[in-house]
Amino acid sequence: MTIRVGIIGAGGIAAKLHLPELCAVPGVEISVLAGRRQSRLDTLCQKFNIPRSTHSYEEVIADPKIDAVVVALPHPLHVKYGLMALAAGKHVHMQKPLSTNLQEAEQFVQAAEKTDRTVLCLPYVARPALLAARECVTRGDLGRISAAHCRFSHGGPEVYYATIQQILQEEDEDDLWFFDAQRADVGALFDMGVYAIAHLVTLLGTVRSVVGRCTTVDKPTTLEDTAAMILDFAGGTLGVAETGWCDGARTYGFEVHGTKGKLVNPPLTPHLLKYRPSTLVDEDGGLIQDAIDTSKFSNVDSHQHWIDCIREHKQPPCSNARYARHITEIMLAGLESSKTGHRVAIQSEV
């Protein structure tokens, strides 16, 4: 059975992620693309062989021929159109972050859990190294987990959009809404820190409290461009999530430390390494390094995972609305903690 998908939002993330990945999924037809700029609609429809475009998001959602909707809009619009799509009986793939407002996030969770539609809200937890690490942690390979660290950062939205301009065939991007506090609501923590926090929650589960620190170092915005969070997990583990828009050299990677060893995803690589103590003590500390095989997860990106879950009539186990709401609460708590200087408790769980 062919699954017909409509995409609302014809910006950078649709051009760089959603369209290329969905086009590679067997049995999927991208039927319509909605966006504000006609030039982008024309370019993307031609590049990805999409038969129809529109300026109306509502038109896509209301179309009875559309089975599923990708919400690829600016942060504050996610829940509004996600709820519309669920009410119309569509499956939903929600671009990160779920929301910048906890009440909205809770409203979306309630709607998602009352429907039989498949809802994927954390597209980035399909990374093979992360899924393989989660399997190792769950199996107890590292013993009792004591700490974990994850950092996701880059040089900022303007650097990211330099690659988008090539895809969209645009000479200049004069509409970086990321820096506009009125349009974006939040800064680097929600844009990039959401990856780091989602990785740690996927690995370690529920967070009970947060201590956060946010600052603005370099970017032309009143929003945070750099942030760090200390997370207290329900199991007693401490986690540190770091992010920023001021990392010209980029960093994407994580580490998990346990009583029997540690896992390392070296920054900017797809690899997963395991270190464990040797029975011999040598000048390097007596550690044995093993490469973890991640190949069984390598062919599943978030869009393939979403479509698989739709066909199997189930919700994604780690990318569902409840996970996304929990991570939204963690990020909002981080902002509050940074303002007040106090630890903030987390009420939701996964």
Secondary structure, 3 states (H helix, E strand, C coil): CCEEEEEECCCHHHHHHHHHHHHCCCCEEEEEEECCCHHHHHHHHHHHCCCCEECCHHHHHHCCCCCEEEECCCHHHHHHHHHHHHHCCCEEEECCCCCCCHHHHHHHHHHHHCCCCCEECCHHHHCHHHHHHHHHHHHCCCCCEEEEEEEEECCCHHHHHHHHHHHHCCCCCCCCHHHCHHHHCCCHHHHHHHHHHHHHHHHHCCEEEEEEEEECCCCCCCCCCEEEEEEEECCCCEEEEEEECCCCCCEEEEEEEECCEEEEECCCCCCCEEEEECCCCCCCCCEEEEECCCHHHCCCCHHHHHHHHHHCCCCCCCCCHHHHHHHHHHHHHHHHHHHHCCCEECCCCC
